[in-house]
Amino acid sequence: MKKPHKILVIANWKMNLNVSQASFLVSKREKNVKVQKNVEVVLAPSLQDLQPVSLQIDRRKFRLAAQNAYFKDEGAYTGEVSFTMLRELAHYVIIGHSERRIYFKESFEEIRDKVSAAVRNGITPILCVGETKTERRGGETGQVLHDQIGTALSDLTAEEASNVVIAYEPIWAISTFEGDIAKPDEIEQEVKFIRNQVAGIFGEKTGQEVRVIYGGSVDDHSAGAYMGIKGCEGVLVGGASLNYHRFSKIVESAYALSKEKDGKEKR
Ligand code: PEP
């Protein structure tokens, strides 16, 4: 059996918080986050906050994620920041978030090139995938996930693919879109589907090793249930991650779950 991964709790701050606001939130958060071997807390601040936050955090407690980058390593691309430039700052990068797919018209191919650029530069991609409400109602969820995953990972080897984090984020469940609350059993089904997709492309081992997490209106009340879903190894949190108390409780739920898992393993 594969070694269990740490439970991932990722805070996507989106385009919120200036440098001093981000710094204030980090200083409060530092007090509640422990150095914990089974839980990994990842902060994804805006690009301009990334550097100051990287100087402030205790790296045993937090890892950093960028919210985006450009797929070329360098050159005449005014206004862009490359994965090469983020190498020393970010451990992860969010790629293919629905807000980028919808508002910035990022294509499947662009997302594939970003995934490759991240891997080439030693940054772990957090690949977001998920269907719209219309697609779900039309029974197209499987096809959408198949196309998004198949294209995004198409330039990777099996070993590279096994290091990717796939965040299942149905668009209808994201708080800034419809914000419907997904039932854990609906998520369990899609998490399984995602692992099968990856296994179909890269083999059973990669399907088991790839990390799959959930995102969509996760808050302090629902986080434990989502993290407890079979095959789901963490949560990507948007809105609730900006609220100090709610996010602290989400991290607490991850600690409780990891303790419970630890207990079961020892028995
Ligand atoms: C997100 O931004 O990825 C997200 C899941 O947002 P929210 O938790 O606010 O739905």
Boltz pocket constraint, residues with backbone or C-beta under 6 A from the ligand:
constraints:
  - pocket:
      binder: B
      contacts: [[A, 12], [A, 97], [A, 169], [A, 173], [A, 174], [A, 175], [A, 176], [A, 215], [A, 216], [A, 217], [A, 218], [A, 236], [A, 237], [A, 238], [A, 239], [A, 240]]
      max_distance: 6.0
